[in-house]
């Protein structure tokens, strides 16, 4: 009787831990994203004295179509922020790398495909490093803010795969 009670308790504990894991991972991702957003705001204030009157064009609205698309787009932005290297961006790059590793682990655990998102950096982007870095920081900030509002999208590889890859 006592051994079956202990066994039931252990099974209940394992189920509770497995159910809370995605929530804990999502909360960790949200915290990392907010940390990066805070760092970007500080960098913009300290290193980019841009006039508010400058129009940088229309906002690019990259959709969050699931875990795979988030990983691919953040990898793209990470690559763009590396060229050319800038000392004031190092901590954002490290934080973004940590976030990407966490997303990669989540994607692997859910069986999501992770394509190689690396593409060559264009000469135009390297020719105007301050402007390029500023624009990619803005895009990263907007994307992470949107990700914080759409954390439920991390439960699927892609929106089109909802029926087959929903994690309970």
Protein Blocks (a to p, Z undefined) as FASTA:
>chain_A
ZZmmmmmmmmmmmmmmmmmmmmmmmmmmmmmmmmmmmmmmmmmmmmmccdfkbcgbjadd
dddebjklmmmmmmmmmmmmmpccdfklmmmmmmmmmmmmmmmmmmmmnopacddfbdcd
dfklmmmmmlmmmmmmmmmmmmmmmmmmmmmmmmpfbfklmmmmccZZ
